């Protein structure tokens, strides 16, 4: 059994972001009826953004990226 939660984010999946200033973090909701919520501390927002940008660049260029113990080829 896996110890992670996976969601498939597509272009038409509703994504709502809300700043939780009292908690110094952001809430990212994926979906409507049964949303998956990602809470990101303010210090980690830049790190998450950088990692997403690196993934986007890898997808655009079709380069390989290291993911855990496996090397995966990033293509369309």
N, CA, C and O atoms as a printed pandas DataFrame, in Angstrom:
     atom_number atom_name residue_name chain_id  residue_number  x_coord  y_coord  z_coord
0              1         N          UNK        A               1    0.835   -1.179    0.000
1              2        CA          UNK        A               1    0.000    0.000    0.000
2              3         C          UNK        A               1    0.881    1.244    0.000
3              4         O          UNK        A               1    1.910    1.283    0.675
4              5         N          UNK        A               2    0.483    2.237   -0.742
5              6        CA          UNK        A               2    1.252    3.464   -0.857
6              7         C          UNK        A               2    1.048    4.352    0.360
7              8         O          UNK        A               2   -0.006    4.334    0.996
8              9         N          UNK        A               3    2.078    5.128    0.666
9             10        CA          UNK        A               3    1.964    6.075    1.769
10            11         C          UNK        A               3    1.873    7.512    1.270
11            12         O          UNK        A               3    2.146    8.454    2.014
12            13         N          UNK        A               4    1.487    7.675    0.002
13            14        CA          UNK        A               4    1.310    9.001   -0.574
14            15         C          UNK        A               4   -0.082    9.126   -1.173
15            16         O          UNK        A               4   -0.756    8.129   -1.433
16            17         N          UNK        A               5   -0.490   10.341   -1.381
17            18        CA          UNK        A               5   -1.759   10.630   -2.059
18            19         C          UNK        A               5   -1.403   11.212   -3.415
19            20         O          UNK        A               5   -0.592   12.134   -3.505
20            21         N          UNK        A               6   -2.001   10.684   -4.460
21            22        CA          UNK        A               6   -1.752   11.196   -5.804
22            23         C          UNK        A               6   -3.034   11.786   -6.361
23            24         O          UNK        A               6   -4.113   11.211   -6.223
24            25         N          UNK        A               7   -2.898   12.940   -6.990
25            26        CA          UNK        A               7   -4.014   13.510   -7.731
26            27         C          UNK        A               7   -3.497   13.863   -9.117
27            28         O          UNK        A               7   -2.327   14.205   -9.289
28            29         N          UNK        A               8   -4.366   13.778  -10.081
29            30        CA          UNK        A               8   -4.008   14.109  -11.457
30            31         C          UNK        A               8   -4.525   15.518  -11.723
31            32         O          UNK        A               8   -5.734   15.737  -11.801
32            33         N          UNK        A               9   -3.625   16.456  -11.860
33            34        CA          UNK        A               9   -3.989   17.845  -12.094
34            35         C          UNK        A               9   -4.036   18.071  -13.598
35            36         O          UNK        A               9   -3.042   17.873  -14.296
36            37         N          UNK        A              10   -5.192   18.484  -14.088
37            38        CA          UNK        A              10   -5.380   18.773  -15.502
38            39         C          UNK        A              10   -5.719   20.249  -15.668
39            40         O          UNK        A              10   -5.965   20.951  -14.687
40            41         N          UNK        A              11   -5.729   20.710  -16.908
41            42        CA          UNK        A              11   -6.005   22.123  -17.174
42            43         C          UNK        A              11   -7.411   22.532  -16.749
43            44         O          UNK        A              11   -7.641   23.700  -16.434
44            45         N          UNK        A              12   -8.357   21.591  -16.734
45            46        CA          UNK        A              12   -9.731   21.950  -16.371
46            47         C          UNK        A              12  -10.077   21.657  -14.908
47            48         O          UNK        A              12  -11.222   21.846  -14.498
48            49         N          UNK        A              13   -9.106   21.198  -14.121
49            50        CA          UNK        A              13   -9.344   20.963  -12.699
50            51         C          UNK        A              13   -9.390   22.302  -11.967
51            52         O          UNK        A              13   -8.444   23.084  -12.063
52            53         N          UNK        A              14  -10.468   22.581  -11.240
53            54        CA          UNK        A              14  -10.519   23.839  -10.499
54            55         C          UNK        A              14   -9.436   23.897   -9.422
55            56         O          UNK        A              14   -9.296   22.979   -8.615
56            57         N          UNK        A              15   -8.680   24.983   -9.425
57            58        CA          UNK        A              15   -7.638   25.200   -8.419
58            59         C          UNK        A              15   -7.885   26.566   -7.794
59            60         O          UNK        A              15   -7.953   27.580   -8.488
60            61         N          UNK        A              16   -8.017   26.573   -6.472
61            62        CA          UNK        A              16   -8.232   27.822   -5.748
62            63         C          UNK        A              16   -7.121   27.976   -4.713
63            64         O          UNK        A              16   -6.791   27.030   -3.997
64            65         N          UNK        A              17   -6.556   29.163   -4.644
65            66        CA          UNK        A              17   -5.483   29.439   -3.698
66            67         C          UNK        A              17   -5.950   30.532   -2.749
67            68         O          UNK        A              17   -6.562   31.517   -3.163
68            69         N          UNK        A              18   -5.653   30.342   -1.484
69            70        CA          UNK        A              18   -6.054   31.306   -0.468
70            71         C          UNK        A              18   -4.905   31.479    0.528
71            72         O          UNK        A              18   -4.326   30.501    1.001
72            73         N          UNK        A              19   -4.589   32.730    0.837
73            74        CA          UNK        A              19   -3.555   33.016    1.838
74            75         C          UNK        A              19   -4.171   32.907    3.225
75            76         O          UNK        A              19   -5.181   33.550    3.512
76            77         N          UNK        A              20   -3.576   32.108    4.068
77            78        CA          UNK        A              20   -4.003   31.981    5.460
78            79         C          UNK        A              20   -3.014   32.790    6.298
79            80         O          UNK        A              20   -2.084   32.241    6.888
80            81         N          UNK        A              21   -3.231   34.088    6.340
81            82        CA          UNK        A              21   -2.266   34.985    6.973
82            83         C          UNK        A              21   -2.088   34.690    8.455
83            84         O          UNK        A              21   -0.994   34.859    8.992
84            85         N          UNK        A              22   -3.147   34.252    9.118
85            86        CA          UNK        A              22   -3.055   33.948   10.548
86            87         C          UNK        A              22   -2.150   32.748   10.819
87            88         O          UNK        A              22   -1.603   32.614   11.914
88            89         N          UNK        A              23   -1.994   31.872    9.817
89            90        CA          UNK        A              23   -1.171   30.667    9.967
90            91         C          UNK        A              23    0.152   30.771    9.201
91            92         O          UNK        A              23    0.975   29.856    9.249
92            93         N          UNK        A              24    0.352   31.888    8.495
93            94        CA          UNK        A              24    1.569   32.110    7.716
94            95         C          UNK        A              24    1.787   31.012    6.675
95            96         O          UNK        A              24    2.895   30.501    6.505
96            97         N          UNK        A              25    0.699   30.664    5.984
97            98        CA          UNK        A              25    0.783   29.644    4.935
98            99         C          UNK        A              25   -0.293   29.888    3.893
99           100         O          UNK        A              25   -1.184   30.716    4.080
100          101         N          UNK        A              26   -0.197   29.158    2.799
101          102        CA          UNK        A              26   -1.187   29.235    1.727
102          103         C          UNK        A              26   -1.921   27.907    1.631
103          104         O          UNK        A              26   -1.356   26.845    1.890
104          105         N          UNK        A              27   -3.183   27.989    1.257
105          106        CA          UNK        A              27   -4.006   26.802    1.052
106          107         C          UNK        A              27   -4.288   26.703   -0.436
107          108         O          UNK        A              27   -4.791   27.650   -1.041
108          109         N          UNK        A              28   -3.969   25.566   -1.025
109          110        CA          UNK        A              28   -4.229   25.320   -2.444
110          111         C          UNK        A              28   -5.239   24.188   -2.520
111          112         O          UNK        A              28   -4.954   23.066   -2.100
112          113         N          UNK        A              29   -6.424   24.479   -3.057
113          114        CA          UNK        A              29   -7.494   23.480   -3.181
114          115         C          UNK        A              29   -7.608   23.016   -4.625
115          116         O          UNK        A              29   -7.719   23.827   -5.544
116          117         N          UNK        A              30   -7.579   21.707   -4.809
117          118        CA          UNK        A              30   -7.735   21.090   -6.116
118          119         C          UNK        A              30   -9.083   20.390   -6.143
119          120         O          UNK        A              30   -9.338   19.528   -5.302
120          121         N          UNK        A              31   -9.958   20.736   -7.090
121          122        CA          UNK        A              31  -11.264   20.105   -7.205
122          123         C          UNK        A              31  -12.348   20.889   -6.499
123          124         O          UNK        A              31  -12.078   21.887   -5.830
124          125         N          UNK        A              32  -13.599   20.419   -6.658
125          126        CA          UNK        A              32  -14.742   21.105   -6.059
126          127         C          UNK        A              32  -15.437   20.261   -5.002
127          128         O          UNK        A              32  -15.347   20.559   -3.811
128          129         N          UNK        A              33  -16.124   19.218   -5.426
129          130        CA          UNK        A              33  -16.968   18.452   -4.510
130          131         C          UNK        A              33  -16.182   17.820   -3.359
131          132         O          UNK        A              33  -16.585   17.925   -2.201
132          133         N          UNK        A              34  -15.082   17.177   -3.670
133          134        CA          UNK        A              34  -14.232   16.544   -2.664
134          135         C          UNK        A              34  -12.799   17.016   -2.885
135          136         O          UNK        A              34  -11.972   16.270   -3.409
136          137         N          UNK        A              35  -12.505   18.245   -2.490
137          138        CA          UNK        A              35  -11.197   18.808   -2.824
138          139         C          UNK        A              35  -10.054   18.163   -2.049
139          140         O          UNK        A              35  -10.215   17.686   -0.925
140          141         N          UNK        A              36   -8.917   18.170   -2.687
141          142        CA          UNK        A              36   -7.661   17.818   -2.028
142          143         C          UNK        A              36   -7.019   19.150   -1.683
143          144         O          UNK        A              36   -6.950   20.044   -2.527
144          145         N          UNK        A              37   -6.550   19.289   -0.455
145          146        CA          UNK        A              37   -5.988   20.559   -0.011
146          147         C          UNK        A              37   -4.511   20.390    0.285
147          148         O          UNK        A              37   -4.101   19.468    0.989
148          149         N          UNK        A              38   -3.720   21.296   -0.265
149          150        CA          UNK        A              38   -2.284   21.330   -0.011
150          151         C          UNK        A              38   -2.005   22.594    0.798
151          152         O          UNK        A              38   -2.310   23.699    0.350
152          153         N          UNK        A              39   -1.432   22.435    1.980
153          154        CA          UNK        A              39   -1.054   23.570    2.814
154          155         C          UNK        A              39    0.445   23.783    2.662
155          156         O          UNK        A              39    1.237   22.861    2.859
156          157         N          UNK        A              40    0.826   25.008    2.310
157          158        CA          UNK        A              40    2.226   25.319    2.049
158          159         C          UNK        A              40    2.657   26.458    2.967
159          160         O          UNK        A              40    2.078   27.544    2.928
160          161         N          UNK        A              41    3.675   26.210    3.793
161          162        CA          UNK        A              41    4.216   27.266    4.645
162          163         C          UNK        A              41    4.784   28.381    3.774
163          164         O          UNK        A              41    5.235   28.138    2.655
164          165         N          UNK        A              42    4.759   29.595    4.292
165          166        CA          UNK        A              42    5.206   30.744    3.501
166          167         C          UNK        A              42    6.654   30.583    3.033
167          168         O          UNK        A              42    6.985   30.987    1.918
168          169         N          UNK        A              43    7.514   30.006    3.858
169          170        CA          UNK        A              43    8.908   29.802    3.471
170          171         C          UNK        A              43    9.054   28.782    2.340
171          172         O          UNK        A              43   10.049   28.803    1.617
172          173         N          UNK        A              44    8.087   27.903    2.184
173          174        CA          UNK        A              44    8.174   26.852    1.167
174          175         C          UNK        A              44    7.525   27.240   -0.155
175          176         O          UNK        A              44    7.668   26.514   -1.138
176          177         N          UNK        A              45    6.822   28.354   -0.207
177          178        CA          UNK        A              45    6.136   28.755   -1.444
178          179         C          UNK        A              45    7.133   28.960   -2.577
179          180         O          UNK        A              45    6.902   28.492   -3.692
180          181         N          UNK        A              46    8.228   29.645   -2.311
181          182        CA          UNK        A              46    9.244   29.869   -3.341
182          183         C          UNK        A              46    9.877   28.555   -3.786
183          184         O          UNK        A              46   10.152   28.372   -4.972
184          185         N          UNK        A              47   10.112   27.640   -2.849
185          186        CA          UNK        A              47   10.701   26.337   -3.178
186          187         C          UNK        A              47    9.748   25.545   -4.069
187          188         O          UNK        A              47   10.173   24.954   -5.062
188          189         N          UNK        A              48    8.465   25.530   -3.719
189          190        CA          UNK        A              48    7.467   24.824   -4.527
190          191         C          UNK        A              48    7.385   25.425   -5.925
191          192         O          UNK        A              48    7.338   24.695   -6.915
192          193         N          UNK        A              49    7.368   26.735   -6.009
193          194        CA          UNK        A              49    7.325   27.405   -7.309
194          195         C          UNK        A              49    8.528   27.065   -8.170
195          196         O          UNK        A              49    8.393   26.825   -9.370
196          197         N          UNK        A              50    9.711   27.043   -7.555
197          198        CA          UNK        A              50   10.935   26.717   -8.290
198          199         C          UNK        A              50   10.893   25.284   -8.811
199          200         O          UNK        A              50   11.262   25.029   -9.957
200          201         N          UNK        A              51   10.449   24.355   -7.982
201          202        CA          UNK        A              51   10.368   22.956   -8.400
202          203         C          UNK        A              51    9.359   22.764   -9.529
203          204         O          UNK        A              51    9.608   21.998  -10.461
204          205         N          UNK        A              52    8.228   23.451   -9.453
205          206        CA          UNK        A              52    7.229   23.371  -10.526
206          207         C          UNK        A              52    7.778   23.963  -11.820
207          208         O          UNK        A              52    7.530   23.429  -12.902
208          209         N          UNK        A              53    8.518   25.057  -11.717
209          210        CA          UNK        A              53    9.118   25.658  -12.909
210          211         C          UNK        A              53   10.162   24.734  -13.519
211          212         O          UNK        A              53   10.254   24.633  -14.743
212          213         N          UNK        A              54   10.946   24.063  -12.693
213          214        CA          UNK        A              54   11.922   23.104  -13.208
214          215         C          UNK        A              54   11.228   21.944  -13.915
215          216         O          UNK        A              54   11.698   21.483  -14.955
216          217         N          UNK        A              55   10.122   21.473  -13.366
217          218        CA          UNK        A              55    9.367   20.389  -14.005
218          219         C          UNK        A              55    8.790   20.851  -15.338
219          220         O          UNK        A              55    8.818   20.107  -16.319
220          221         N          UNK        A              56    8.262   22.090  -15.377
221          222        CA          UNK        A              56    7.707   22.624  -16.623
222          223         C          UNK        A              56    8.800   22.723  -17.686
223          224         O          UNK        A              56    8.591   22.343  -18.838
224          225         N          UNK        A              57    9.953   23.231  -17.293
225          226        CA          UNK        A              57   11.070   23.343  -18.240
226          227         C          UNK        A              57   11.485   21.976  -18.762
227          228         O          UNK        A              57   11.742   21.820  -19.956
228          229         N          UNK        A              58   11.553   20.989  -17.880
229          230        CA          UNK        A              58   11.914   19.634  -18.300
230          231         C          UNK        A              58   10.882   19.062  -19.263
231          232         O          UNK        A              58   11.241   18.386  -20.227
232          233         N          UNK        A              59    9.610   19.325  -19.011
233          234        CA          UNK        A              59    8.562   18.831  -19.913
234          235         C          UNK        A              59    8.653   19.494  -21.280
235          236         O          UNK        A              59    8.478   18.838  -22.306
236          237         N          UNK        A              60    8.927   20.789  -21.293
237          238        CA          UNK        A              60    9.031   21.520  -22.560
238          239         C          UNK        A              60   10.236   21.059  -23.367
239          240         O          UNK        A              60   10.149   20.898  -24.585
240          241         N          UNK        A              61   11.351   20.849  -22.695
241          242        CA          UNK        A              61   12.568   20.467  -23.414
242          243         C          UNK        A              61   12.693   18.969  -23.616
243          244         O          UNK        A              61   13.533   18.518  -24.395
244          245         N          UNK        A              62   11.864   18.184  -22.919
245          246        CA          UNK        A              62   11.915   16.731  -23.077
246          247         C          UNK        A              62   13.145   16.112  -22.446
247          248         O          UNK        A              62   13.580   15.044  -22.875
248          249         N          UNK        A              63   13.719   16.754  -21.439
249          250        CA          UNK        A              63   14.913   16.228  -20.790
250          251         C          UNK        A              63   14.540   15.240  -19.705
251          252         O          UNK        A              63   13.375   15.094  -19.335
252          253         N          UNK        A              64   15.559   14.570  -19.209
253          254        CA          UNK        A              64   15.354   13.606  -18.134
254          255         C          UNK        A              64   15.471   14.309  -16.797
255          256         O          UNK        A              64   16.207   15.285  -16.655
256          257         N          UNK        A              65   14.728   13.796  -15.807
257          258        CA          UNK        A              65   14.806   14.335  -14.455
258          259         C          UNK        A              65   14.897   13.193  -13.466
259          260         O          UNK        A              65   14.352   12.117  -13.714
260          261         N          UNK        A              66   15.562   13.402  -12.369
261          262        CA          UNK        A              66   15.712   12.382  -11.322
262          263         C          UNK        A              66   14.518   12.476  -10.394
263          264         O          UNK        A              66   14.234   13.548   -9.859
264          265         N          UNK        A              67   13.818   11.377  -10.195
265          266        CA          UNK        A              67   12.633   11.329   -9.335
266          267         C          UNK        A              67   12.789   10.171   -8.381
267          268         O          UNK        A              67   12.581    9.019   -8.762
268          269         N          UNK        A              68   13.155   10.461   -7.142
269          270        CA          UNK        A              68   13.375    9.380   -6.181
270          271         C          UNK        A              68   14.578    8.552   -6.601
271          272         O          UNK        A              68   15.654    9.091   -6.861
272          273         N          UNK        A              69   14.391    7.248   -6.665
273          274        CA          UNK        A              69   15.464    6.347   -7.068
274          275         C          UNK        A              69   15.411    6.021   -8.551
275          276         O          UNK        A              69   16.259    5.286   -9.057
276          277         N          UNK        A              70   14.417    6.565   -9.255
277          278        CA          UNK        A              70   14.252    6.240  -10.657
278          279         C          UNK        A              70   14.511    7.471  -11.508
279          280         O          UNK        A              70   14.228    8.594  -11.089
280          281         N          UNK        A              71   15.046    7.260  -12.696
281          282        CA          UNK        A              71   15.191    8.344  -13.654
282          283         C          UNK        A              71   14.062    8.218  -14.644
283          284         O          UNK        A              71   13.868    7.165  -15.251
284          285         N          UNK        A              72   13.316    9.296  -14.808
285          286        CA          UNK        A              72   12.173    9.283  -15.699
286          287         C          UNK        A              72   12.409   10.266  -16.834
287          288         O          UNK        A              72   12.959   11.346  -16.621
288          289         N          UNK        A              73   11.997    9.898  -18.033
289          290        CA          UNK        A              73   12.113   10.797  -19.148
290          291         C          UNK        A              73   10.844   11.659  -19.189
291          292         O          UNK        A              73    9.726   11.145  -19.153
292          293         N          UNK        A              74   11.039   12.947  -19.264
293          294        CA          UNK        A              74    9.918   13.870  -19.279
294          295         C          UNK        A              74    9.609   14.235  -20.723
295          296         O          UNK        A              74   10.369   14.965  -21.360
296          297         N          UNK        A              75    8.482   13.722  -21.245
297          298        CA          UNK        A              75    8.054   14.029  -22.607
298          299         C          UNK        A              75    6.573   14.300  -22.596
299          300         O          UNK        A              75    5.909   14.117  -21.576
300          301         N          UNK        A              76    6.047   14.738  -23.730
301          302        CA          UNK        A              76    4.597   15.014  -23.832
302          303         C          UNK        A              76    3.797   13.756  -23.785
303          304         O          UNK        A              76    2.568   13.802  -23.857
